[in-house]
Amino acid sequence: QVQLVESGGGLVQPGGSLRLSCGGSGFTFSTKGMKWYRQAPGKEREFVATISAHGDFVNFADSVRGRFSISRNNLQNTVYLQMNNLKPEDTAVYYCGVWGDDATWGQGTQVTVSS
């Protein structure tokens, strides 16, 4: 079955950077678009970024565009989320998923932006 494992979260000061990773297994990773979502306390899960199967198309939520980037390594079945100039409002649990599959998520990785 599809398995997704996120890592790379942590505590960072405002203006800092983090890179999240998500490893996928149980499916043909190189043929699937991937996505990152996040969920802050008391809020619904929201879209952050997506990348096409071959990495030639990316899209971002307005709130992160220009600060976050997304990339992937299909040889390592891994998708990345590079987060720069982090703000306190970026604090959330970050999840990766397979585009078109809303039922399967990893366990998430906590990102806390605080001074």
ZAMARGU-4260 file (C-alpha; in steps of 0.2 Angstrom, whole numbers, plus 5000, padded with zeros to 4 digits):
<rodrens>
0) 5000/5000/5000 | 5005/5018/4998 | 5016/5024/5012 | 5022/5042/5015 | 5035/5047/5028
5) 5039/5066/5031 | 5054/5072/5040 | 5064/5088/5043 | 5052/5098/5054 | 5058/5108/5069
10) 5058/5124/5078 | 5065/5139/5069 | 5066/5157/5072 | 5056/5169/5060 | 5066/5172/5045
15) 5074/5155/5046 | 5073/5141/5034 | 5069/5122/5034 | 5069/5109/5021 | 5056/5095/5023
20) 5057/5078/5015 | 5044/5065/5010 | 5048/5048/5005 | 5036/5038/4996 | 5034/5019/4994
25) 5021/5006/4988 | 5017/5015/4971 | 5027/5021/4956 | 5033/5037/4963 | 5040/5044/4946
30) 5023/5043/4938 | 5013/5053/4951 | 5012/5071/4955 | 5015/5075/4973 | 5008/5088/4985
35) 5012/5097/5002 | 4998/5102/5014 | 4998/5109/5031 | 4987/5110/5046 | 4988/5123/5060
40) 4980/5121/5077 | 4961/5124/5075 | 4962/5125/5057 | 4958/5114/5042 | 4971/5106/5032
45) 4977/5118/5018 | 4986/5117/5001 | 5004/5122/5001 | 5012/5116/4985 | 5012/5103/4972
50) 5024/5096/4959 | 5021/5086/4943 | 5028/5069/4941 | 5043/5075/4931 | 5045/5091/4941
55) 5041/5102/4926 | 5026/5110/4934 | 5024/5117/4951 | 5011/5128/4960 | 5010/5136/4977
60) 4998/5144/4988 | 4998/5162/4988 | 5003/5163/5006 | 5020/5154/5002 | 5024/5159/4984
65) 5041/5167/4983 | 5046/5159/5000 | 5044/5141/4997 | 5050/5129/4983 | 5046/5111/4979
70) 5057/5098/4971 | 5059/5080/4969 | 5071/5066/4966 | 5063/5052/4957 | 5078/5040/4959
75) 5076/5042/4978 | 5057/5042/4978 | 5058/5059/4988 | 5049/5075/4987 | 5056/5091/4996
80) 5049/5107/5002 | 5061/5121/5005 | 5054/5134/5016 | 5063/5151/5017 | 5059/5167/5026
85) 5048/5157/5038 | 5034/5167/5047 | 5025/5162/5063 | 5009/5159/5053 | 5019/5145/5044
90) 5018/5135/5061 | 5008/5119/5057 | 5010/5100/5054 | 5016/5098/5036 | 5009/5083/5026
95) 5014/5076/5010 | 5002/5067/4998 | 5000/5060/4981 | 4991/5071/4969 | 4973/5065/4966
100) 4973/5054/4982 | 4965/5063/4996 | 4964/5047/5007 | 4983/5044/5010 | 4994/5055/5020
105) 5010/5053/5030 | 5011/5055/5049 | 5016/5073/5046 | 5031/5084/5053 | 5029/5098/5065
110) 5035/5115/5060 | 5036/5128/5073 | 5041/5146/5069 | 5044/5156/5085 | 5057/5167/5093
</rodrens>
